[in-house]
Amino acid sequence: MSTQGNIDSVLTEKRVFECSGAFRSTAHIQSMADYERLYQEAETDPEKFWGGIAAELHWFKPWDKVCEWNCPWAKWFSGGEINLSYNCLDRHVATWRRNKAALIWEGETGEVQTLTYQQLLLEVSKFANVLKSLGVNKGDRVAIYMGMCPALPIAMLACARIGALHTVIFGGFSAHALVDRITDSQACLVITQDGSFRRGAEVKLKPAVDEAVPSCPSVKNVIVFQRTGTPQTMFGGRDHWWHELMAHASDECPAEPLDSEHPLYLLYTSGTTGKPKGILHTTGGYSVGTYITAKWVFDLKDEDVFWCTADLGWVTGHSYVLYGPLQNGATSLMYEGAPNFPEPDRFWRVIERHKVNVFYTAPTAIRAFMRFGAEWPLKHAMKSLRLLGTVGEPINPEAWMWYRENIGRNRCPIVDTWWQTETGMIMIAPLPGATPLKPGSATRALPGVIADVVTREGEPVPPGGGGYLVVKQPWPAMLRTIYGDPQRYVEQYWSQIPGMYFTGDGARKDEDGYFWIMGRIDDVITVSGHRLSTMEVESALVAHPKVAEAAVVARLDDFRGQAIAAFVTLKSGNAPSEELKNELRAWVAKEIGSLAKPDDVRFSDELPKTRSGKITRRLLKEIAAGGEVKGDTTTLEDLSVIARLSAQEE
Ligand code: PRX
């Protein structure tokens, strides 16, 4: 174990896997020498490097300057005019790709829908006209609350086409979470659907919009896509059926030339406070960053079927279900439902049915598959697979090896990709035809990404030592600000370690310059790859009428990475009980969404605090980690002793 930069690093993994000659021979980047050359070129002359990549896309007007950097404010390709929807659609429709599948969608119920580039362009153009007819203008915000169905990417691309900002809100969030996000973004329109299928049941979506919108005066219209056919109450003057509006819309809508720095979308994510942050991405830089990383990291080829299993409600869906693959003219697969429905081999069936070549998923899913057992993937030959990827949290070497052996059959490289909602694009990852792989490491920073592990003071930590993961130079797909809160942008990302972008993650670098991500070092919890802040869950708990105080910490969970443990002090007159525990869990699910439901709820008379009144989460973490919460879970934790002790700490 080494202790440097105040973070301990314990993981040591010695295995190395070289890429096979067969994979290498057709890869976009075929050797470490090529990687090193690109990395050097990008470091020496970033303007030339990024300018060269940007030139592969379509620009209505060329840029004047590749990057204007006034730390922490960046402008990429300033003066240039571009449209991401154009680069995803029109650019390909003008070529032989016109009749190539852009999206293949499989519903949980088994039906398949394929949209060629031409068909998708027509749908997007029609929907862009629908948006305009409802008064949506360039710069307006549009909230999208949908499941995984083709209407969702159509809606996103239509917004991008006219320069409206989409803010996609994951369908698992509650009506309360919708209100927060719609209010912060001041969205004028909500796009939703009746429901979506998951695990054989309907996940209802429109009812949450009906609950939320009366508290959101900015919303003038709601568009409802019909997926399940469940009857809906439609509010006159406000609600419109998607299919009715589309029936009358023209399929011609030229893409709007947009300034490179025109805002593209907002995506809300958790930080260290109770209030989710609207991460703002802009057009030109995000297009360039997602285009090249999709091409290099997934080694995308025209023949490939690419399947990123992320929901479009998360950044992974934005960048690698939709924008990255489509800019590359690839075929991207979307699946609506649960990985284990009707049986635990659904994903492997999907891979066989559509002959998926590149498969990108989350460690939490891989650990779930391990639990279901290798017999499920082994029923399927999955010969089409040539490359695997992971994202969202550190992958433990055991899961990495299982993935390699049982899914990749020891034939497919694995790209462990590190990045964030804020980075917009993959930052640290192998180039699969070049980089030797080490299980559990995201390997090296991509060309053009200057990442490092440093101390609190910003000093580089020598190889082997743990420290803070930072990025030292701007990159094109970086967030530009937190919507409506530039001060928080400066403080959260650029002030903790002066002059550098602070990721919130701890990491170490080994002697080969490989990064080993150790996870969040702030109060952010990663449950099944989804970010939640402890404060957010605490705020939800204390909003319950019986709760006086709450503290939430993460504890390790074999399958989901981290689980949520809540310590709750009740208002006088209320007694702990199993019912109350369940009530509180359900309450949090209602306030935020079921992904935030605490796994353990423990009642206590007192919470340990410092003299200045800060809850000492460190102690609670130890309790949460140590204690099996089986049996009588309503027992009062006697934290008063610890509380008195920690009151003496400062
Ligand atoms: O802690 C890191 C973890 O996920 C965080 C970013 O979460 P989010 O913005 O929701 O985006 C997830 C998908 C891009 C990071 O700060 N993380 C992401 N990828 C990895 C990872 N941790 C370890 N290894 C990864 N490959």
Residues whose N, C-alpha, C, O or C-beta is under 5 A from the ligand:
A	BS01	PRX	T316 T390 V391 G392 E393 P394 D416 T417 W418 W419 Q420 T421 E422 A442 T503 D505 I517 G519 R520 G529 R531
